[in-house]
């Protein structure tokens, strides 16, 4: 996510407009399991490009198709450990391997705007899928990218980050969501993942 000094009024307005296209907590699409993509055609490529535009305008690092009400099994994301990597799509992703080593990091989500919860995830993963040209992809990821891939794959299975946090953190997050208020972000220096 961009640094706070990059949040000009224009950037914030684009973010608000983009978030209007993203399904928010309580929408049934967020708890629905996506259908596998049967064919990679121009419609899918166009959808993926639209998702990248929404993701970027919303200042996110990933966005699952289900988050915009498209029940197809793919997501878009920024490659690399930093959100500044190239934008790409992964179709019909599968988790091939996950490390036994885990870490806990606060995550945020474009579909749960203003909520931050600690989530424990494997530090490293191997994910397979297809790119927009239909070529097989095998991604070996560690750190922030591994977390981002897992977060987006969860969306395709109808799982939200609040389903993977502690009971107390979930309770606090749900209260904030019901009241329509933002939570205080984690302390400075903690890594944040925003999709």
Buried (B, 14 or more C-beta within 10 A) or exposed (E): BEEEEEEEEEEEEBBEEBBEBBBBBEBEBBBBEBEEBEEBEEEBEEBBBBBBBBBBBBBBBBBBBBBBBBEBBBBBBBBBBEBEEEBBBBBBBEEEEBBEEEBEBBBBBBBBBBBBBBBEBBBBBBBBBBBBEEEEBEBEBBEBBBBBBBBBBBBBBBBBBBEBBEEEBBEBBBEBBEEEEEBEEBEEEEEBBBB
